Amino acid sequence: MKTKLLSALLSAAMVATLLVGCGGSSSTPASGSASSSSDGGKIGISMPTQSLERWNRDGSYLDQQFKSAGFETVLTYSDNDSGRQVNDIQNMLADGVDLLIISAIDGEALNTAMNEAAEAGVPVIAYDRLIMNDAVSYYVSFDNYTVGKLQGQFIEKTLDLSNAGDKVYNLEITAGDPADNNAGYFYNGAMDVLNPYIEAGTLNVVSGQTDFDTVATNQWSTDTALERAQNVLSSYYADGTQLDVWLCSNDSTALGVAQAVTSDYAGSNSVLITGQDGDEANLKNIVDGIQTMTVYKNVSNESIVTLALAKAIMAGETIDESLIPSFGIDCAYDVESYETSAGNKCPSFLLVPSVITKDNLQELVDTGLYTMGDDGYLSAAQ
């Protein structure tokens, strides 16, 4: 997913190739993120925050992959501050990076930095979260709509909704960060499965809170999800009304919801709770029966695809589905689903997520990225 190339050797034709795609065009680096010896070029890696487990994993995997391939790296985390992320990226450009890999805090807040990247002829890979600027060359992520669809289908199958008859299940919903372009895809994927059952009365949202803006969670915050879940439970379930399922778009919000259900729910039944990412605390909750499932996205594979794409860009190779066999990873090439501006399609490489429950935790161990203790709990492999 190895041509080595210094930016000083890029020809004018190469620069033109780098800008093909979605358009034409300070914080201290994380500890250990800079490499002083390189013959592959310099890569800027901008991650949103270290406060969520998954971004630490993403940043680490990307940093390791590119260093091992002979690149110099500059890795930053921007503490969920879009202004700081702009500064981080500007500093990388001033430092002479040859390519940028950016997971945006806010997909619409990076125009200044993106325009500067385009002016400098530096290609941009939007990593996991799409950036709404035509300077983005390519997008690498998982199939975000499918992530939500898998959550909805899990609820549908587990509750056997298609055969529910007159039975009614009570549902609540927690979605993701409205500044994250992915959040709408997750929500829509799940709701496209569940809405027919809501309309039929098989699923009943007791709070009435179903629209995305109402159920969204700024910065995917566990504490924000917890507070809202407590309010919903105290307002609509304190009388003993049974809650059957809580759709959570990711694991950090699921942690908050699970905490609220554990401490504030008056009912005695187990509540089905969904998630996404495979964070260690959530995997523990799955083992303990507190969370029911998570949609797992192997971010190590995401970094492998990103490395292969970056190499192909810097080598001036044709970027299309013909690259996929070199990845060795299940992936699709999509030129229709994502836009960086109205009508401007962004070529995307979309990896395939999977459902993890208590019954198939061994699949995570089999990736080599987790180990399982004698207590059955999983932890990230060292």
C-alpha positions as CSV (number, residue, x, y, z in Angstrom):
1,M,0.0,0.0,0.0
2,K,7.6,2.4,-2.4
3,T,9.0,5.0,-4.3
4,K,11.1,7.3,-2.3
5,L,11.2,10.9,-3.3
6,L,12.3,14.2,-1.9
7,S,10.1,17.2,-2.5
8,A,13.0,19.1,-4.1
9,L,13.0,16.6,-6.9
10,L,9.3,17.0,-7.8
11,S,8.9,18.2,-11.3
12,A,6.2,20.6,-12.4
13,A,4.3,17.7,-13.9
14,M,4.4,15.9,-10.6
15,V,3.0,18.9,-8.7
16,A,0.1,19.0,-11.1
17,T,-0.6,15.3,-10.4
18,L,-0.5,16.0,-6.7
19,L,-3.3,18.5,-7.0
20,V,-5.6,16.1,-8.8
21,G,-8.5,14.9,-6.7
22,C,-11.1,16.9,-4.8
23,G,-9.8,20.2,-6.1
24,G,-6.8,22.2,-7.4
25,S,-5.3,22.3,-5.1
26,S,1.6,26.6,17.3
27,S,1.6,23.5,19.1
28,T,4.5,21.3,20.0
29,P,4.7,18.0,18.0
30,A,3.7,14.9,20.0
31,S,6.5,13.3,22.0
32,G,8.6,11.2,19.7
33,S,6.8,12.4,16.6
34,A,9.7,13.9,14.7
35,S,12.3,11.8,12.7
36,S,15.6,13.4,11.8
37,S,16.7,10.9,9.2
38,S,14.6,10.4,6.1
39,D,15.0,9.7,2.4
40,G,11.3,9.5,1.6
41,G,10.1,13.1,2.2
42,K,8.5,14.9,5.1
43,I,4.9,14.1,6.1
44,G,2.7,16.3,8.3
45,I,0.2,14.4,10.4
46,S,-2.5,16.5,12.2
47,M,-4.7,14.7,14.6
48,P,-7.7,16.3,16.5
49,T,-7.1,15.4,20.1
50,Q,-5.4,13.0,22.6
51,S,-8.5,13.0,24.8
52,L,-10.1,10.1,22.9
53,E,-8.3,6.7,22.8
54,R,-8.8,6.1,19.1
55,W,-7.0,9.3,18.0
56,N,-3.9,8.3,20.0
57,R,-4.0,5.0,18.2
58,D,-4.4,6.6,14.8
59,G,-1.6,9.1,15.3
60,S,0.7,6.4,16.6
61,Y,0.0,4.0,13.8
62,L,0.4,6.6,11.1
63,D,3.6,7.9,12.7
64,Q,5.1,4.4,12.9
65,Q,4.0,3.4,9.4
66,F,5.6,6.4,7.7
67,K,8.8,6.4,9.8
68,S,9.3,2.7,9.0
69,A,8.8,3.5,5.3
70,G,11.6,6.0,5.4
71,F,9.7,9.3,5.8
72,E,10.3,12.1,8.2
73,T,7.1,12.9,10.2
74,V,5.7,15.8,12.1
75,L,2.8,14.6,14.3
76,T,0.6,17.1,16.2
77,Y,-2.6,16.8,18.3
78,S,-4.7,20.0,18.4
79,D,-6.7,19.5,21.6
80,N,-10.1,19.8,19.8
81,D,-9.2,23.5,19.1
82,S,-9.7,24.3,15.4
83,G,-7.7,27.5,15.6
84,R,-4.8,25.5,17.0
85,Q,-5.2,22.9,14.3
86,V,-4.9,25.7,11.6
87,N,-1.7,26.9,13.3
88,D,-0.4,23.3,13.5
89,I,-0.9,22.9,9.7
90,Q,0.5,26.3,8.9
91,N,3.6,25.4,10.9
92,M,4.0,22.1,9.0
93,L,3.8,24.0,5.7
94,A,6.4,26.5,6.9
95,D,8.5,23.4,7.9
96,G,8.5,22.2,4.3
97,V,6.2,19.1,4.5
98,D,5.7,17.3,1.2
99,L,2.2,16.0,2.1
100,L,-0.4,16.5,4.8
101,I,-2.6,13.9,6.5
102,I,-5.3,15.7,8.4
103,S,-8.1,14.4,10.6
104,A,-10.1,17.6,11.1
105,I,-11.7,18.8,14.3
106,D,-14.2,20.8,12.3
107,G,-14.4,19.9,8.6
108,E,-15.4,23.5,7.7
109,A,-12.9,25.4,9.8
110,L,-9.6,24.7,8.0
111,N,-10.0,26.9,4.9
112,T,-7.1,29.2,5.6
113,A,-4.7,26.3,6.1
114,M,-6.1,24.4,3.2
115,N,-5.8,27.3,0.8
116,E,-2.2,27.8,1.9
117,A,-1.5,24.1,1.2
118,A,-2.9,24.4,-2.3
119,E,-0.8,27.5,-2.9
120,A,2.3,25.6,-1.8
121,G,1.5,22.6,-4.0
122,V,1.2,20.3,-1.0
123,P,-1.3,17.5,-1.4
124,V,-3.8,16.8,1.4
125,I,-5.2,13.4,2.4
126,A,-8.3,13.9,4.6
127,Y,-8.0,11.1,7.1
128,D,-11.2,9.6,8.6
129,R,-13.0,12.9,8.6
130,L,-13.7,14.8,5.4
131,I,-12.5,18.4,5.1
132,M,-14.9,20.7,3.2
133,N,-12.3,22.3,1.0
134,D,-11.3,21.5,-2.5
135,A,-7.6,21.6,-1.7
136,V,-8.2,18.0,-0.4
137,S,-6.7,15.5,-2.8
138,Y,-8.1,12.3,-1.4
139,Y,-10.1,10.9,1.5
140,V,-9.3,7.7,3.4
141,S,-11.9,6.5,5.9
142,F,-14.2,3.6,6.6
143,D,-17.6,3.4,5.0
144,N,-19.3,5.7,7.4
145,Y,-22.8,5.1,6.3
146,T,-22.3,1.4,6.7
147,V,-21.0,2.0,10.3
148,G,-24.4,3.4,11.2
149,K,-26.2,0.8,9.1
150,L,-24.5,-2.0,11.0
151,Q,-25.7,-0.5,14.3
152,G,-29.2,-0.2,13.0
153,Q,-29.2,-3.7,11.6
154,F,-27.8,-5.1,14.9
155,I,-30.8,-3.6,16.8
156,E,-33.2,-4.8,14.1
157,K,-31.9,-8.4,14.3
158,T,-31.3,-8.6,18.1
159,L,-34.9,-7.4,18.8
160,D,-36.3,-9.3,15.8
161,L,-38.2,-6.1,14.9
162,S,-39.5,-7.5,11.6
163,N,-41.4,-10.1,13.6
164,A,-42.3,-8.0,16.6
165,G,-46.1,-7.9,15.9
166,D,-47.8,-5.7,18.4
167,K,-44.7,-5.5,20.7
168,V,-43.3,-2.1,21.2
169,Y,-39.6,-1.4,22.2
170,N,-38.5,2.0,23.7
171,L,-35.5,3.6,22.0
172,E,-33.3,6.6,22.7
173,I,-30.7,8.1,20.4
174,T,-27.3,9.7,20.9
175,A,-25.5,11.0,17.8
176,G,-22.0,12.5,17.3
177,D,-20.4,15.8,16.8
178,P,-22.1,18.0,14.3
179,A,-18.7,19.5,13.3
180,D,-17.6,16.0,12.2
181,N,-18.8,15.3,8.7
182,N,-18.9,11.6,9.6
183,A,-21.5,12.0,12.3
184,G,-24.3,12.6,9.8
185,Y,-23.4,9.5,7.9
186,F,-23.4,7.4,11.0
187,Y,-26.8,8.8,12.1
188,N,-28.4,8.4,8.7
189,G,-27.1,4.8,8.2
190,A,-28.7,3.7,11.5
191,M,-31.9,5.7,11.1
192,D,-32.5,4.5,7.6
193,V,-32.8,1.0,9.1
194,L,-34.7,2.1,12.2
195,N,-37.1,4.7,10.8
196,P,-39.6,2.3,9.3
197,Y,-40.0,0.7,12.7
198,I,-40.4,4.1,14.4
199,E,-43.0,5.0,11.8
200,A,-44.8,1.7,12.3
201,G,-44.8,2.1,16.1
202,T,-42.6,-0.9,16.8
203,L,-39.9,1.4,18.1
204,N,-41.1,4.2,20.3
205,V,-38.8,7.1,21.2
206,V,-40.3,8.1,24.5
207,S,-38.5,11.4,24.7
208,G,-39.5,12.3,21.2
209,Q,-35.9,13.3,20.5
210,T,-35.0,11.9,17.1
211,D,-33.7,14.7,14.8
212,F,-29.9,14.9,14.5
213,D,-29.5,18.4,15.9
214,T,-31.3,17.5,19.1
215,V,-29.4,14.2,19.7
216,A,-25.9,15.4,18.5
217,T,-23.0,15.5,21.0
218,N,-20.4,18.2,20.7
219,Q,-16.8,16.8,20.3
220,W,-18.2,13.3,21.0
221,S,-17.9,14.2,24.6
222,T,-18.5,11.4,27.2
223,D,-19.6,13.9,29.8
224,T,-22.0,15.7,27.4
225,A,-23.6,12.3,26.5
226,L,-23.8,11.4,30.2
227,E,-25.5,14.6,31.1
228,R,-28.1,14.4,28.3
229,A,-28.8,10.7,29.1
230,Q,-29.3,11.5,32.7
231,N,-31.8,14.3,31.7
232,V,-33.7,11.9,29.4
233,L,-33.9,9.2,32.1
234,S,-35.1,11.6,34.8
235,S,-37.6,13.2,32.5
236,Y,-39.1,10.2,30.7
237,Y,-38.2,7.0,32.6
238,A,-38.2,7.9,36.3
239,D,-41.7,6.3,36.6
240,G,-40.4,2.9,35.7
241,T,-41.0,3.1,32.0
242,Q,-38.9,0.4,30.4
243,L,-36.0,1.5,28.1
244,D,-35.0,-1.3,25.7
245,V,-32.3,0.2,23.5
246,W,-30.0,3.2,23.2
247,L,-28.4,3.9,19.8
248,C,-25.0,5.5,20.4
249,S,-23.0,6.5,17.4
250,N,-19.6,5.8,19.0
251,D,-17.9,4.5,22.1
252,S,-17.1,7.7,23.8
253,T,-20.8,8.7,23.8
254,A,-21.7,5.1,24.7
255,L,-19.6,5.4,27.8
256,G,-21.6,8.3,29.0
257,V,-24.9,6.7,28.2
258,A,-23.9,3.4,29.9
259,Q,-22.9,5.3,33.0
260,A,-26.2,7.0,33.1
261,V,-28.1,3.8,32.5
262,T,-26.1,2.1,35.3
263,S,-26.6,4.8,37.8
264,D,-29.9,6.5,36.9
265,Y,-32.2,4.1,35.1
266,A,-35.0,2.9,37.3
267,G,-35.7,-0.3,35.3
268,S,-34.2,-3.7,36.0
269,N,-33.8,-5.0,32.4
270,S,-30.6,-4.9,30.4
271,V,-30.5,-2.0,27.9
272,L,-29.1,-2.7,24.4
273,I,-26.4,-0.1,23.8
274,T,-24.5,0.3,20.6
275,G,-21.1,1.9,19.9
276,Q,-18.2,2.3,17.5
277,D,-14.4,2.2,17.7
278,G,-13.4,-0.6,20.1
279,D,-12.1,1.5,22.9
280,E,-10.7,-0.5,25.8
281,A,-13.2,0.8,28.4
282,N,-16.1,-0.1,26.0
283,L,-14.7,-3.6,25.4
284,K,-14.7,-4.1,29.1
285,N,-18.3,-2.9,29.3
286,I,-19.1,-5.4,26.5
287,V,-17.5,-8.2,28.6
288,D,-19.5,-7.0,31.6
289,G,-22.8,-6.9,29.7
290,I,-23.1,-3.1,30.1
291,Q,-22.6,-2.3,26.4
292,T,-23.9,-4.7,23.8
293,M,-21.8,-4.1,20.7
294,T,-19.4,-1.8,19.0
295,V,-18.6,-1.3,15.3
296,Y,-14.9,-1.9,15.0
297,K,-12.7,0.0,12.6
298,N,-9.2,-1.3,12.3
299,V,-7.2,2.0,12.3
300,S,-4.0,0.1,11.8
301,N,-5.3,-0.9,8.4
302,E,-6.5,2.7,7.8
303,S,-2.9,3.9,8.3
304,I,-1.6,1.2,5.9
305,V,-4.0,2.4,3.2
306,T,-3.0,6.0,3.9
307,L,0.7,5.2,3.5
308,A,0.2,3.3,0.3
309,L,-1.9,6.2,-1.1
310,A,0.7,8.8,0.0
311,K,3.5,6.8,-1.7
312,A,1.4,6.6,-4.9
313,I,0.7,10.4,-4.8
314,M,4.3,11.3,-4.3
315,A,5.4,8.9,-7.1
316,G,2.9,10.4,-9.5
317,E,1.1,7.1,-10.0
318,T,-2.4,6.8,-11.2
319,I,-4.8,6.9,-8.3
320,D,-7.8,4.7,-8.7
321,E,-9.1,1.2,-7.8
322,S,-6.1,-0.4,-9.3
323,L,-4.2,0.5,-6.1
324,I,-6.4,-1.6,-3.9
325,P,-4.7,-5.0,-4.5
326,S,-1.5,-3.5,-3.2
327,F,-3.2,-2.6,0.1
328,G,-3.9,-6.2,1.0
329,I,-7.0,-4.9,2.8
330,D,-10.7,-5.0,2.1
331,C,-11.4,-1.6,0.7
332,A,-13.5,0.2,-1.9
333,Y,-12.7,3.1,-4.3
334,D,-15.6,5.6,-4.3
335,V,-15.8,8.7,-6.5
336,E,-19.5,9.5,-5.8
337,S,-20.3,9.5,-2.1
338,Y,-18.3,12.4,-0.8
339,E,-18.0,16.1,-1.8
340,T,-15.7,18.8,-0.6
341,S,-18.0,21.4,-2.1
342,A,-21.2,21.3,-4.1
343,G,-20.7,19.1,-7.0
344,N,-17.0,18.5,-6.4
345,K,-16.6,14.8,-5.7
346,C,-13.7,13.6,-3.6
347,P,-12.0,10.3,-4.6
348,S,-12.2,8.1,-1.5
349,F,-10.8,4.9,-0.3
350,L,-13.3,3.3,2.2
351,L,-12.4,0.4,4.4
352,V,-14.9,-2.1,5.7
353,P,-16.0,-2.1,9.4
354,S,-17.2,-5.0,11.4
355,V,-19.5,-5.7,14.4
356,I,-17.9,-6.9,17.6
357,T,-19.9,-8.4,20.5
358,K,-19.1,-10.4,23.6
359,D,-19.3,-13.5,21.4
360,N,-16.6,-12.6,18.9
361,L,-14.0,-10.6,20.9
362,Q,-11.4,-13.1,19.8
363,E,-11.5,-11.5,16.4
364,L,-9.9,-8.4,17.9
365,V,-7.2,-10.6,19.5
366,D,-6.6,-12.2,16.1
367,T,-5.7,-8.8,14.6
368,G,-2.6,-8.8,16.9
369,L,-3.7,-5.3,18.1
370,Y,-5.3,-6.6,21.3
371,T,-4.5,-9.1,24.0
372,M,-6.9,-10.8,26.3
373,G,-6.2,-11.3,30.0
374,D,-7.3,-14.2,32.1
375,D,-10.3,-12.1,33.2
376,G,-11.5,-11.9,29.6
377,Y,-10.8,-8.2,29.3
378,L,-9.0,-6.9,26.3
379,S,-6.1,-4.4,26.2
380,A,-4.1,-2.8,23.4
381,A,-1.1,-4.9,22.5
382,Q,2.2,-3.2,23.4
